[in-house]
Amino acid sequence: MGIIPLFFFPTSLFFFGWLVLCALLWAFDATMAPSPRQLSIERSIDTPIPVGNPAHSRIVLRTPVPMRLDLRDAWPPSTHPSPYSHSLLAQPEMESRVTTTLHLERRGSIRADYVTVRSWGPLRMAARQTSIAAPLNLNVLPPFRAKRLLPSRLARLHELEGTTATVLRGPGTEFDSLREYVRGDDPRDIDWRASARSSELVVRTWRPERDRHVMIVVDAGRSGAMLLGEPQEADLGDKDLVELGVAPRLDAQIEAALLLGVLADRAGDQVHMLVVDREIHEDLAQQRAGALIREAAKAFSRVQPSLLPLDWQLVINAVDKRLHHPGLVVLLTEIPPAATDVDFSEAIATLSKRHRVIVAGARDPELGRMSTDWTDAPSAFTAAAASATSRDLDAGARDARSVGAYVIDCDAGFLPARLADTYIALKKAGKL
C-alpha cells in the first residue's frame, strides 16, 4: 500500500515513516492476537485402517475467547494429508471441528505428535504461532490384495468337503459314509462286510481331514527386505496374479500367509503363525470365530524386515515347541541357490522327518524380464547373468525337494495363489 503514495512523495522521510507505521501496526496486531496456548485440543482417528483406504483425522477445538485460526494437523508426508491446513473462526463455548484426510500407501505404525496453530490479530497483519502436543498412533494394516483369490479357493474346498450339491466328496483319510458302488470307484474303497449284508457292493466314502495343524513361518530377516520388481507385462492379465508393484519380498510373504491362513481356518484346521528373524517377533495361535486373521493383519502391520539372517535353529525349536503332533509347516522365505546355505537344507531335512513341509519362495520378476533381452551387448551380458542366477535358484529348489519338502518357487505376484493351490492339493490327496 505504501508504494502508491511513494510515487507522489518520493522522499526518504516518507519511506521510513511508512515503515515505522507498518511496524507499529504489526506490533499492535501481534499484541492483540489471542495466545493459541489457550486452546484445548482433542485429536482422534479410526484405527486400524487397511492400506488403500482413506483415514480421517479429527480435531476438536475449544477456546475461551474468539480466535481466527490457521491450523495444520501434522502427519508424515507419506500419508499425503489433505488439506494441508485449515482456516476457521473459533468461538467461545462452542466446539470447532476440522478433519484431515490421509491417503495411506504403506503398512505399519504411524505416529503424529503435534498440531500447529496460528492465531491472527484483528488486522490480520501478524499472528502468534505454537505447536501443541497431541500424540496419536495410527496402525495401517496390510492391503490383503490376495483376498480376491479367496472365493475360488473356498469353492474348491467346499467341493472337496462335499458341501456343494453337484460334486461328490473328495478323497481323504477320514471316513464319512457308505454308498452303493458305481463304475469308476476305487476297488480298494469297497467295504466287504457291508457288502455282504447288502445285495449290492458298498463302498466307503472319505472326506478331507479337518482339525489338522498348520504352522506358517514368515521370514522377516534380510531376505524379506529385498526389493522385488513389478510383474512382467505378459502376466498382467493372469487371474492368479496379485499385483504388488515394487515391494519387499516380505509383502508377498504376508499376502501368501494371510490367504493360506484364511483357507486353513475355513477348512477347520488349527492355524499358527510365526514371524521370525533372529528372534520371534509375532506368535499367533488359533483363535475362536476366525479372529486369527484379524489378529494376523494387526501383527503384520507391526512387522518390518530386518537386515539379520534367519536363525534356522530357532525355527526348528519353535516348531517343535508348538506342534506336538505331525502337521503342515509352511516356510515363507527365500530359496537360496544350490549348496549356498547349509543351515537351510538341514532345517528342512529335520522338519521333514516329522511334518509335511512346504517351502514357498517369491522370485524377483526382474530376473525373467532381464533374461529375455538380448538386443545389445550390455543387455546380453545382463541376460546371461540373469539366466545363470535362475539356473542356480532352480537347482536350489531341487535340493529342497530332495530333502523332503514341497517347493513353490515363482514370481512374487503368483506366490499367494500357488501356495493356496498346493495346500488344497495336499488336502485333496489326504497328505495332511
Salt bridges, closest charged atoms under 4 A:
GLU42 OE2 - ARG62 NH1 2.98
ASP46 OD1 - ARG58 NH2 3.06
ASP73 OD1 - ARG43 NH2 2.38
GLU95 OE2 - ARG62 NH2 2.54
GLU95 OE1 - ARG97 NH2 2.69
GLU105 OE2 - HIS80 NE2 3.27
ASP113 OD1 - ARG111 NE 2.83
GLU161 OE2 - ARG210 NH1 2.93
GLU174 OE1 - ARG207 NH2 3.36
GLU174 OE2 - ARG212 NH2 3.69
ASP176 OD2 - ARG169 NE 2.59
ASP185 OD2 - ARG179 NH1 2.92
ASP186 OD2 - ARG188 NH2 2.76
ASP191 OD2 - ARG204 NH1 3.60
ASP240 OD1 - ARG153 NH2 3.22
ASP240 OD2 - ARG418 NH1 3.44
ASP251 OD1 - ARG107 NH2 3.38
ASP269 OD2 - LYS427 NZ 2.98
ASP277 OD1 - HIS281 NE2 2.82
GLU282 OE1 - ARG302 NH2 3.06
ASP283 OD1 - HIS272 NE2 2.57
ASP283 OD2 - ARG322 NH2 2.73
GLU295 OE2 - LYS298 NZ 3.95
GLU366 OE2 - ARG369 NH2 2.82
ASP394 OD1 - ARG363 NH2 2.89
ASP409 OD2 - ARG363 NH2 2.30
ASP421 OD1 - ARG153 NE 3.01
ASP421 OD1 - ARG156 NH1 2.95
